[in-house]
Amino acid sequence: MMQLVQQIQIQAKDSPVVLERILQVIRYRGYKVCHLNMNKSPKNKGLTIEVSVESDKMVENLIHQLGKIVDIEQIKVKDQAEQKITA
Amino acid sequence: MTGAELVLNLLQRHGVSEVFGYPGGAIMPLYDAIYDSPIKHYLCRHEQGAAFAAVGFARASRKVGVCLATSGPGATNLITGLADAMSDSVPVVAITGQVARGSLGSDAFQEVDIIGLSFAVTKHCIQISEASEIPQAINDAFVIAQSGRMGPVLIDIPKDIQIEQTDIDLVSSPEKAPLNPVACSQVTEAKKLLVEAKKPILYVGGGVGMAGAVDELRAFVANTNIPCVETLKGLGTVPAEDEHYLGMLGMHGTKAANLAVQQCDLLIAVGARFDDRVTGKLAEFAVNAKVIHMDIDKAEVNKRRQVDVALLGNLKANLNVLSMPLDVDLWQQHCRFMRSDYAWQYNHPGDNIFAPALLKTISDSMPADSVVTTDVGQHQMWAAQHMAFDRPENFLSSGGQGAMGFGLPSAIGAQVSRPNDTVIAVSGDGSFMMNVQELGTLKRYNIPVKIVLVDNARLGMVRQWQQLFFQERYSETDLSDNPDFVMLAKAFDIKAVTISKKEQVQSAVEEMLAHEGPYLLHVQIDALDNVWPLVPPETANEAMLEST
């Protein structure tokens, strides 16, 4: 089965539970975290979270599920051209 | 005022007049405030009972259900009820006590990380860290629970915050849940599919009732003439006597409903999610159909079935936008004939009670606008098949989770929310024992729920599967050592009667319905009776088993 690594960028409120919630949804929906980076934005005090996930599933389904997390303000997938495909 | 008093004041401002719960150490300040509060508290006998009662309250009334529990085991006992509310999109606010802030993270007595535990079973969870956060947290909880796809929210409040004095001003009004948006870009494409379709079917899920769009759905059916099928949670949306209605679809659906879906060329899913119990083998579900999916939750679109057009947003508005007369008379006639040809048969040999006929008798005898709750198992499917409901709020069953123990406490919640309506809990002997302690709640408040306990002295649905798919190896499904249920009810001062013969049914049902207080009708049936039809797992819905 072809595994696709896809990068997601998330803007979130600086809530104590938001990172755990994101990771729980990623695991439950069948994706594996390959890389994770989180920074607190000095401007708006929010969080910027970049996460790479690996799965044979389309990333759109995950995006929709992550989009339901109340503390997430914005979410986007990085361009397909930037993504790596692994067998 | 204290933090605890502030919580209760805010609940009142959100229209809450009844809550369900169980006290304990870390939530004692809140219970101390309840002592003087106009909010009526119903003491359930287990926190799971309180959570299911909140679910029943919410589903029967379309309001928010509220349940309370202490920290640690009190909080963990809520989890099954919250999981049910999450799966079935029920607006519930759960408030848990927590150890004092100074003890958090120290493995204190009755400390558990309920926030960590609740991620998978709540739409949102909040731990209060200052009393000043309480108004925003309560407000957010009510807004989130009721907006978009509804669901449960948990608020965890450390004990010292409940005691803390606050001077918070409550002048601002509670926020309202925002109206769901209306789809527009896909309407033209959806209308094109509707006009082109020769054999359309409307597949109605629980989302229609949750959106308050029952009238719009009924008007859509009448205007378009499209035959319709319903999910377990959608039952009651279209009246059972409507000529367009073919029954429930899926694993235990009617033959007419399943065949019509398999034959259709356009499937319009409204507030439904292509659950595996509905679709059977997904790759063979309605294979010739194009699909229009109308829902509030974007994440449900293309999750299990790729659709041709998705209309996201407010169902009330979107159903009206799509409604138009269609030329589908021949198809409608074909479906009507199937409904007639495959109608339920109630002929049953012998003197023993046939559960489908029993439930039909109750359905025909109960007052208009009665609420029926079920537990989970064979009796649940028989109730779904053979009882008729006036509206979706009148049939409460644990759909997504299939949680045994749901029936009695959810009936308590339903009866509290609708004190003037008859509430009937249809249970099985396995499920009933899961929350049997709630007989104590019935007795304490004299809540007039009528319990119909369908007793085959087995875990019937599991036994049926063992018979069909596990070479009759009946592992741990014999319950012939059940207690004496009549004696058990009488121990709680609840009137109870046992019947076992067909000739007793009508008079027993009439006596039960006429009784003013809580009542248990214990019905002994044949241990080998099965639920038919049954679509075996990973099988297409047209390949249903009809009997053995």
Chai-1 contact restraints between the chains, C-beta under 6 A:
chainA,res_idxA,chainB,res_idxB,connection_type,confidence,min_distance_angstrom,max_distance_angstrom,comment,restraint_id
A,R21,B,F119,contact,1.0,0.0,6.0,A-B,restraint_1
A,Q24,B,F119,contact,1.0,0.0,6.0,A-B,restraint_2
A,H64,B,K298,contact,1.0,0.0,6.0,A-B,restraint_3
A,H64,B,A299,contact,1.0,0.0,6.0,A-B,restraint_4
A,Q65,B,A299,contact,1.0,0.0,6.0,A-B,restraint_5
A,V70,B,H124,contact,1.0,0.0,6.0,A-B,restraint_6
A,V70,B,I144,contact,1.0,0.0,6.0,A-B,restraint_7
